Amino acid sequence: MNKNEILKLIKDENVKFFRLQFVDVLGHMKNIAIPLSQIEKALDGKMMFDGSSIDGFARIEESDMYLVPDYNTFVILPWRNKEGRAAARIICDIHKADGTPFDGCPRVNLKKILADAKKMGFTMNVGTEAEFFLFNRNVDGTSSTVTNDVAGYFSVDPEDTGIDCRREIIETLEQMGFEIEASHHEVAEGQHEVNFKYADALTCADNTVTFKWVVKTIAKKYGLHATFMPKPVFGINGSGMHTNQSLFDLKGNNVFFDPKDKLQLSKTAYQYIAGVTKNARAFSAVTNPLVNSYKRLVPGYEAPVYVAWSASNRSALMRIPASRGLGTRVEVRCPDPTCNPYLAFAMMLNSGLDGIKNKMTPPAATDVNIFDMTPNQMRRAKIQSMPGSLLEALTELKKSKLAKDTLGAHIFEKYLISKEKEWDSFRISVTDWEHANYLNVY
């Protein structure tokens, strides 16, 4: 899409308001809303904002920044049409006052890693599966952890009472250009999944942040709160974001596919798996960024806890889905939907490229249920555990040269500062668990 096509759509659809969207270092969507009179200026990348007001962006003395739109992300917002007046959005990169890309912009960072991959002859395709819960709201509008259904995996109505909300989420996404492949109720009560078609990594990251925004917006219309929190309720399954990824050459061939191999995987695929295996503990702090993330990554709830791979085993960190040919891919199962997808994709891609550059060999596939293995069996198989806490994950991140190179000095530093503050806040908090177990005993 080009500028003239956008201006024609704006006129035809009677767009009166325009949102310039971007994400901060932690992956939170931000936007600046402008009226019709400023749209041409915005499309020319001449809209400025104060970067010092965004956590992790810029210091006060270098705060003037430009929002540079990506025309391909322009879309009319279906739920914002009021009395024939429409609103639209476009996703932007952040540039500095001198016009150069800002190295603290997560979208710019992913573009940099994708450019490195292209120099090696690869493009990356990604498909995400972001699970979420629908909870009832309290009288004051805050979220409860009470669901509005008692359904389970693949349930149908009337048990799946969230189906109408999910249907409108799908219809809204389709109006915004998403190709929806499937949707269903997930394992836990109140838990849902909507799957949309894979895309190139940058488009998929854009789609993932847009998807989360739409889900929350439509849920609110139904008096519900949608949350992507990894483990909102103790004792039931948490929400993951399985991330399917594959490399294609510049002619459009899937380089993970080799029909002559026993598993029909290429040498490149095995090397990519080896790189992800080597770097998984280091990228965990990015793919699983919250204190709460590590309450999902525990045995017994289908979440991957161990660094292993398999063509069939869903207890492993990486699974190779059965599809072959163009559909040959690696499914990394640890990420959760609170991650910044731009940074998470960059970290996973560079981990895989590390394996390819250094011609690594992956460990043997683990085709048994790892949860049933004894500690001795796991030691013999050289299977490591994923970090057990955000603190452990941050320790691994700080040690990783690949993480520093992937995120760049600015994002690496700002991300660590933010996450160490989060851990410290959690560390000194007094919780309900402590009250329940200590208050009346000691």
N, C-alpha and C positions, 0 to 999 in steps of 0.2 A: 504494500500500500504506500502511496506517495502523498505529499502534502495536498495536492489538488484534489485527490480522491477523498481525503479526509474532510476538506472544506466543503466538498459537494455533499457528503453524508451529513455534515453538521447542518447544512442548509435544508436538505431534504427531510431530515428527522427533527428539525426545529430544536436543535441542541442549544440550550441557554446557559448551561453550567458545565464546567470542564474540570476534571480532577487530574492533577499531575502527581503520579504515585511513584514511590521508591521504597526501598527497605533499608533499615539501619543494620548495624553490625550483628545484632542479635536476631535479625530476620523479621522484626516487627514492621508491618506495613504502615507507611506514613503517606500523607498527601497534602497538597495545597490546592484549594478550590479557587477557580477564577471564573469571572463572568465572560460572556460572549465577546465583549469588546477586547479582551486580552488574548484570545485564542491564537491569532496569527503570530503574535509575539512569542507565545509559548511554543508553537510548532517550530519556530525558528531557533529555539534553544536559548532565548534571551531572558527567560524568567530567572531571577536570582532569589536566593533564600539565605537565611542565617544558619550556616552549618554548625556554629558553636552551640546552637540550641538542641542539636541531635546528639545524644549520648554516643561517644566513640567516634565522632566525625572530626571536628576541627577545633583548634584553639581560637579564642576570641580575636587574636590579632591576625588570623588568616581565615575568617569565617565566611566571607562572601563566596557563594558557590552558585553554579548554574545547573538548572534541570534540563538535560538534553533528552528529548523524547525519542523513543523507538517507535516509528510509525506503524510497525507491524503489530503493536500491542493496543492500538486504538480499538475501543469497543463501546457501543451504547449500553448503558446500564438499564436492564429491563424493569427493575423495581423502582426506578427514579422518575418515571414518566408521570407528571402531574398536570392534568388539564391540557394535555397536548404539548407540554414543554418537557423536553428530554434532557438528560445529563449523560456525559460520557467520561471515559477515563483513558489515560495513556501512561505506560510505564517509562520511567526515565533513568538514565545514567546520571551520575553526579560528576560534574567537571569543576575544576578550580577556576579562580578568577582569570587566570591567564589562558583559559580555554583548553587546558590539558586534562585528560581523565584523572579523577581523584582516586588514589590508590587505596583509600578507605571505603570505597563503594563496593559492596559485595558483588553486584552485577558486573562491574568493571573487572573485578578480580576473577570471576568465572570466565569472562571473555579472554582474559590473559592466559589461563590454563588451557582453554579450548584452542587458542592460537598455537600454543606449544604442541598440543596433540596434532594439530593440522600439519605442523612442520615435520612430524614423524609419519604423516600420511594417514591420519585417523580423524574421524568425527565420532562423537559420542551420542548415542540415543538413550533416553531414559524414560521409564514409566514408573510413577509412584502409586502406592496404594495406601492412602492416608485414612486410618480409622478414626472414628470420633464417637462421643457419647452425646445423647440428647437427654438433658435433665430438666425437671420442672423448675420453675422460678419461685423464689420465696415472695412473700407479700411486698417486700421492699425492692423487688426486682433483681436481687442477687440470686446466684445459682444455688440450688440445693444439690444433693447427690441422690435424689429420689428420681427414678426413671418413670416415664409415662407408659412403659410396657413391661410385660413379663415374657417377652419372646426370647428365642435362642437362635442358634445358627440356622440361617436359611428359612426362618419361620415365615408364615404367611399371616395375612389379616384373618381374624380380628386380633390375634395375639400381638402382631407387629403394628402397634398403634401409631408408630412414627412414620408409617408408610406414606401418608399424605404429605408430610413435611419433606420426606426424602424425594417424593415425586416432584414437588415444586422446585427443590434444589436442582434436580436433573433438568427440568424444563428450562429453568433459568440459565443453567450452564450451556445448554444446547443453543439457546438464543444468543449466547455470547460466543458461539463458535466452537465449543467443546464437542468432541465425538465421544459420547458415553458408550462404554462397552458393556457394563453390567453394574448392578447395585443389589445389595442384599443386607439383611440383618446379620450382625456378627454374633460371636459366641456369647458374650455377656449381655445381660438385660440392658436395654437402652443403647446398645453399641451398634454402629452402622458403618457401611463402607460403600463408596461410589467410585467405580473405576473408569478412568478416561484414557483415551489412546495415548500411547507413547509419542514422544517428539524428540527433536534435537535437545540437547541438555539445557541450553539457554531458554528455549520456549517452554520446556517442561518445568523449569524453576519458576518462570513467570506464571505458568498455569497452576502450579502448586500453591503459590501465595494467593492467587486469585480464587482458587477453589476454597481455601480456608475462609476467606473473606465472605464469599457467597454463602457457604454453609452457615456461618454465624448470623448473617443478615437474614436469611430466610427462616432460620430457627426462631429468631426473635419475633417474627410475624405470627408464629404459632404459639407464642407465650412460652417458648422453650429456650434453654441455654445450650448451645453446642460448645463442647470443649474438646480440644485435642490434647489435653493433659495426659501424659503417658499412663499414669496409674491413679485415677481419681478415687477408686474404691478398693479397699483392702479385700483380698480373698477372691477376686474375680480377675479375668483377663484384662490386661492393659491394652492401650492403643499403640500400634506400631505404624511405621511407614515403610513397608518393604519396597526396596528400590531396585527395579530391574534395569540393567545396564548392558550395553553392547557397543562394540566398536565397529565402524564401517570404514572401508577405504574410500578414497576420494571419487571412485567410480560408482559407489553405492552398493558394494558387496560386503556382506557380513563377514568380517575377518575372524570371528570366533568359530565359524563352521568349517568342519573338515569331514566329508562323508566317509573317508577311509579310516578314521580313528574309531576305536572301540566305542567311545561315547559320542562320536561325531563332533569332537572339539578339536580346534586347531592348537598348534604350539603357542600361538599368540594368546589364545584363551587360557591355556594352562599357566602361562607366564603372568597374565593379568590376575588370575586367581592367587598365584604365589605372592604378587605384590600386595594385594588386598589383605591376604593372610598376615604378611609381615607387618603391615602398618595399621592393622585394625585397632589394636589397643591405643595407638597414638591418635587416631582420628575419632575415637569414641567421644571425646569431649565436645566435638563439633556435631557429630550425628546424634548424640544423646546428651543434650546440653544442660539439663536441669538436675537439681538434687533429686527430684521425683523420678527422673528417667531411670535411675538405678533400682527403683522399687518395682519396675517392670522387668528388668533383666535379671530375673531370679528363676530357678528351676520350678517346673510344675505348672506353668501358665503359657506354654507354647512359644515363649520368647527365647531367642537365641542367647545363650550364656557362654558358649564355648567357641573358640576360634578354630573352626574346622569347615570343611566343604563336602558336599555330596551331590550326586545326581538324583537322589531320591529322599534323603533324610531331612525332614523339616526341623530337627533339633539342632542342626548345624547353623553356623553364622551365614554361610553361603550355600544356596541351593541352585542347581541347574535345572530349570523347568524343562519339560519333555519336548517342547516345540523345537524343531530344527530348521535349517535353511535360514531364511531371513529372520526367523524368530529365535535363533540361538542367542541365549543371553545368560548373564549371571544375576541372580537375585540375592542382594545383600539384605539380610533380614533384621539387622540390629537398629537401623535408624528409627527415630520416632518423629511424629509430625510437628513437634515443637522446634525442630532444628531449622536453621537458616538454609533453605535448599541450595542457594547459590554457593555457599561455603561447603556444604556437605557434598555436593556433586564434585566440586573442585578437589576436595580431599580424597574422595574415593577414586576419581579419575587419575589423579597424580600418583596415588598408591598403586593402581594397576599399571600405569606407565612405568613406574619404578621397576616393577617386575619384568616388563618387556625390555626396557633399556639394559637391565642387568642380567637378562636371560635366566631368570630364576626358575627353579623347579618347585612346584607346590608339594606339600606333604601328601601322603596317600589319602584318598577319599575315605571318609568315615561313614559307612553305610549302615551302621547300627544306631539305635537310639542312644545318644550320648548320656541322657539322663539316667540310663540303666547301667552305665559303666562304673566300675569301682575306681577309686583314686589311683590305684596301681595300674589298672588298665589304661587310664588316661595319661599317666606319666610315660608308660611304654609307648603310647601312640603320639607322645609329645604334643598333647592338646592343651593349650593354655586357656585360661578363663578370661572373659572380658573384664574390664575394671568393675569393682563392686561398689564404687561410689564416685561421685563427681570429683572429690579430692584426688582419688587414685587416677582418674581419667586425666585430670589437669596435670598431674605429675608426669604422666606419659606424654602428654602434649608438649610440655616444656622441654622434654628430652629429645624431641623429634626434629631433626634437621629438615626432613621432608615437610613437616607441618609449617615450619618457619618459611621455607621457600615457597610453599603453596599459598599461604595466606598473605605473605608479604609482611614487612616489619610493622606497618601501621596496624593492620587488622589483628595480627598476632598479639601485639602488645595490648591493644584496647580490649580485645576479647578476653585475654587472661585477666586483666584488671577487673572487668565486670564479673567474670565467673568466680574469681577468688573472693570478691565481695559477697557474692551470693552464697558461697559455701560458708564463709565466716558468719554471715547472718543466720544461717541455719544452725551452725555449730553452737552458737550462744543462745539460741531460742529455747524456751522452756515449753515442752509440748504437752498435749493432752495425755499421751502415753505415760509421760513421767508423773503427771498428777495421779493418773489411775494406779500406777504401780508403787509410788513412793509416798504420796502426800499423807495417807492415813496409816502408813506402816512405820515410818521413821519419825 
